[in-house]
Amino acid sequence: GCGSVYCQFSRMSSLTPDSLQQHIQSLGIEITKIPHSPPVMTVADMESQLSGSEGKVVKNVFLKDKKGRFYIVSCLPETEVKINVLGARLGQGKTLRMAPEDALQA
């Protein structure tokens, strides 16, 4: 539902990694950041880099709307993300699409 973290943060104009972590922790969710290098593009690549680590792996989907705003949606790896359904739930209609790869490098 739209009571989740990504829906709450979609309404914020600016978001930093620290403010996202603080918000998640304020919800009582324990979070541990594990840096990975090189960047990974699939859940399978992430899982191979994190083998032996405790906790859950999440899938992050990086989206952009027609106004140039970015969205990061975090979900369980097995979750099928339907961008048109997500766009409707976020009030964006059909304006969301996968963000270009070069935006990930910024």
FIPA-707521 format. One line per 5 residues: number of its first residue (from 1); their letters; for each residue x negated, y, z of N, C-alpha, C. Coordinates in Angstrom, 2 decimals, padded with zeros to 5 digits. Each point is the difference from the previous one (the first is absolute). Last residue first. Layout:
NUM> A> X Y Z X Y Z X Y Z  ...
end
This chain:
106> AQLAD> -025.79 009.53 -011.32 -000.11 001.37 000.53 -000.11 000.02 001.50  000.78 -003.90 -002.87 -001.42 000.33 000.21 -000.18 001.37 000.65  004.26 -001.77 -001.38 -000.50 -000.79 001.12 -001.43 000.36 000.35  002.15 001.83 -003.80 000.48 000.66 001.22 -000.46 -000.76 001.24  -000.82 -001.73 -004.37 -000.94 001.08 000.34 000.44 000.76 001.25
101> EPAMR> 002.79 -003.46 -001.87 -001.17 -000.51 000.71 -000.96 001.11 000.40  005.25 001.08 -000.49 -001.11 -000.37 -000.88 -001.23 -000.41 000.81  004.99 -000.77 001.91 -000.95 001.10 -000.16 -001.15 -000.45 -000.91  005.07 -001.91 -000.28 -001.30 -000.30 000.58 -000.92 001.19 -000.24  004.96 001.41 000.20 -000.73 -000.96 -000.82 -001.30 -000.30 000.73
96> LTKGQ> 005.19 002.86 000.59 -001.21 -000.62 000.52 -000.61 -000.95 -001.03  004.23 002.47 -000.46 -001.18 000.83 -000.27 -001.30 -000.64 000.47  005.09 -001.07 000.03 -000.92 -000.78 -000.85 -001.28 000.77 -000.30  002.78 001.12 004.40 000.57 -000.54 -001.24 -001.01 -000.84 -000.74  -000.41 002.19 004.41 -000.78 000.44 -001.15 000.56 -000.49 -001.33
91> GLRAG> 001.13 -000.85 004.90 000.65 001.16 -000.58 -000.72 000.56 -001.21  -000.93 -004.04 002.66 -000.74 001.20 000.40 000.64 001.27 -000.56  001.79 -004.26 -001.07 000.03 000.09 001.47 -000.71 001.24 000.51  -000.12 -000.97 -004.67 001.37 000.35 000.42 000.07 000.17 001.51  -004.06 -001.50 -001.80 000.26 001.39 -000.38 001.38 000.46 000.42
86> LVNIK> -001.10 -004.54 000.57 -000.71 000.84 000.96 000.24 001.47 -000.30  001.65 -003.06 -003.07 000.77 -000.09 001.25 -000.64 000.89 001.06  -002.27 -000.39 -004.08 001.26 000.72 -000.20 000.87 -000.02 001.25  -004.13 -002.42 -000.03 -000.20 001.45 000.03 001.31 000.76 -000.19  -001.06 -004.74 002.22 000.73 000.42 -001.20 000.01 001.53 000.03
81> VETEP> -003.01 -004.05 002.44 000.35 001.41 000.01 000.65 000.34 -001.34  -000.78 -004.59 003.14 000.10 000.48 -001.38 000.47 001.45 000.06  -002.73 -003.01 003.83 001.12 000.86 -000.34 -000.07 000.42 -001.46  -003.29 -002.64 002.59 000.97 -000.75 -000.80 001.20 000.85 -000.43  -003.60 001.74 002.85 -000.52 -000.40 -001.32 001.03 -000.69 -000.89
76> LCSVI> 001.59 003.65 003.62 -000.60 -001.33 000.08 -000.42 -000.44 -001.40  000.08 005.19 000.58 000.95 -001.07 000.23 -000.75 -001.33 000.14  -000.30 005.84 -000.89 -000.67 -001.17 000.58 001.05 -001.04 000.32  -000.62 004.61 -003.28 000.96 -000.91 000.62 -000.78 -001.21 000.48  -000.93 005.38 -001.58 -000.61 -001.30 000.27 001.04 -000.81 000.75
71> YFRGK> -000.02 004.59 -003.48 000.62 -000.80 001.05 -000.82 -001.27 000.17  -000.28 005.39 -002.47 -000.42 -001.39 000.16 000.70 -000.64 001.19  001.06 004.27 -003.76 -000.16 -000.40 001.40 -000.32 -001.49 000.07  001.06 002.70 -004.03 -001.41 -000.15 000.36 -000.24 -000.36 001.45  004.22 000.47 -002.62 -000.48 001.29 000.51 -001.46 -000.07 000.44
66> KDKLF> 002.41 -003.85 -001.54 -000.17 000.92 -001.12 -000.47 001.38 000.42  -001.38 -004.16 003.12 001.26 000.41 -000.62 -000.29 001.03 -001.09  -002.89 -004.38 002.25 000.01 001.43 -000.29 001.35 000.34 -000.62  -002.71 -004.24 003.19 000.96 000.49 -000.99 -000.12 001.51 -000.17  -002.32 -004.87 002.18 -000.27 001.42 -000.16 000.84 000.53 -001.17
61> VNKVV> -000.05 -004.31 003.71 000.38 000.36 -001.36 -000.08 001.52 -000.10  -001.99 -004.19 003.35 000.28 001.42 -000.17 000.29 000.28 -001.46  000.05 -004.42 003.65 -000.13 000.43 -001.39 000.36 001.47 -000.02  -002.09 -002.95 004.27 001.14 000.65 -000.62 -000.33 000.35 -001.44  -001.65 -003.68 004.15 -000.37 000.79 -001.16 001.27 000.64 -000.53
56> KGESG> -001.06 -001.70 005.22 000.73 -000.17 -001.25 -000.59 000.91 -001.07  -002.61 -002.23 004.53 001.04 000.93 -000.40 000.58 -000.32 -001.35  -005.19 -001.08 001.58 001.31 -000.24 000.59 000.99 001.01 -000.55  -004.49 -002.05 -002.58 000.52 001.11 000.80 001.36 -000.38 000.57  -002.44 -002.81 -003.05 -000.57 -000.05 001.35 000.46 001.13 000.89
51> SLQSE> 000.16 000.90 -005.12 000.07 -001.35 000.57 -000.73 -000.02 001.33  000.73 003.74 -003.24 000.34 000.03 001.42 000.07 -001.38 000.63  -000.94 000.83 -004.68 -000.93 000.87 000.73 000.24 -000.04 001.50  002.91 -002.39 -002.88 -001.33 -000.61 -000.06 -001.03 000.85 000.75  004.43 001.61 -000.43 -000.05 -001.14 000.90 -001.37 -000.65 -000.01
46> MDAVT> 000.82 003.51 -003.04 -000.05 000.49 001.38 -000.15 -001.16 000.98  000.65 -001.01 -004.55 -001.34 000.56 000.23 -000.16 000.49 001.43  004.25 -001.51 -001.27 -000.94 -001.13 000.03 -001.43 000.50 000.24  003.46 003.14 -000.68 000.07 -000.58 001.33 -001.01 -001.14 000.12  -001.12 003.85 -003.53 000.99 -001.05 000.20 -000.04 -000.48 001.45
41> MVPPS> -002.94 003.38 -001.75 001.22 000.32 -000.73 001.09 -001.05 000.19  -004.69 002.25 002.74 000.67 -001.18 -000.54 001.31 000.41 -000.66  -005.22 002.33 001.28 001.47 000.07 000.08 000.62 -001.23 -000.66  -004.83 -001.00 001.77 000.60 001.05 -000.83 001.50 000.04 000.19  -001.06 -000.39 003.87 -000.75 000.50 -001.15 -000.46 -001.19 -000.80
36> HPIKT> 003.30 001.69 004.58 -000.40 -001.01 -000.97 -000.69 000.68 -001.17  001.70 000.78 005.63 -000.44 000.52 -001.30 -000.43 -001.14 -000.93  003.58 000.09 004.02 -001.19 -000.76 -000.39 -000.43 000.51 -001.36  003.38 001.52 004.44 -000.46 000.25 -001.36 -001.28 -000.80 -000.24  004.37 -000.69 003.35 -001.46 -000.03 -000.06 -000.39 000.22 -001.45
31> IEIGL> 004.63 000.51 003.54 -000.62 000.08 -001.32 -001.52 -000.01 000.15  005.19 -000.88 002.66 -001.46 000.01 000.13 -000.61 -000.04 -001.39  004.86 001.98 001.61 -000.64 -000.99 -000.87 -001.51 000.14 000.14  003.62 002.79 001.95 -000.35 -001.18 000.79 -000.64 -001.11 -000.83  001.31 004.57 -001.29 001.10 -000.94 -000.11 -000.26 -001.29 000.77
26> SQIHQ> -003.26 003.41 -000.41 001.08 000.56 000.82 001.24 -000.89 -000.05  -003.75 -001.02 -002.73 -000.26 -000.34 001.40 001.11 000.54 000.90  000.18 001.17 -004.52 000.22 -001.45 000.13 -000.21 -000.43 001.44  -001.00 004.46 -001.03 001.44 -000.25 -000.05 000.30 -001.48 000.18  -004.51 001.33 -000.25 000.62 000.47 001.24 001.49 -000.28 000.02
21> QLSDP> -002.39 -000.95 -003.96 -000.36 -000.94 001.06 000.65 000.42 001.32  000.53 002.93 -003.59 000.74 -001.23 -000.24 -000.29 -001.01 001.10  -002.45 003.96 000.02 001.38 000.25 000.42 000.88 -001.22 -000.24  -004.54 -000.21 -001.41 000.10 000.07 001.46 001.44 000.24 000.47  -001.00 -000.01 -004.69 -000.12 -001.34 000.58 000.14 000.02 001.52
16> TLSSM> 002.49 003.88 -002.45 -001.39 -000.42 000.07 -000.05 -001.42 000.54  003.72 003.47 -002.61 -000.22 -001.14 000.88 -001.47 -000.36 -000.04  004.13 003.91 -001.60 -001.41 -000.42 000.02 -000.17 -001.07 001.06  004.35 001.51 -001.06 -000.70 000.57 -001.15 -001.48 -000.36 -000.02  004.36 -002.92 001.88 -001.04 000.91 000.45 -000.77 000.52 -001.20
11> RSFQC> 003.49 -003.38 -000.13 000.55 001.35 000.11 -001.04 001.02 000.48  -000.77 -004.72 -000.37 000.22 000.50 -001.35 000.49 001.44 000.02  -000.71 -002.69 003.98 -001.12 000.79 -000.47 000.20 000.53 -001.40  003.31 -002.78 002.00 -000.19 001.14 000.87 -001.11 000.89 -000.54  000.80 -004.06 -002.17 001.09 000.95 -000.26 -000.17 001.24 000.86
6> YVSGC> -003.01 -003.56 000.60 -000.23 000.67 -001.28 001.11 000.98 -000.31  000.27 -002.64 004.03 -001.05 001.01 000.03 -000.13 000.71 -001.34  004.80 -002.10 001.01 -001.37 -000.47 000.11 -000.99 001.15 -000.10  004.91 -000.18 -000.44 -000.49 000.43 001.30 -001.46 -000.37 000.16  002.96 -001.07 -003.79 -000.74 001.26 -000.10 -000.38 000.56 001.36
1> G> 000.50 -005.39 -001.20 000.81 001.19 000.00 -000.84 001.24 000.00
end
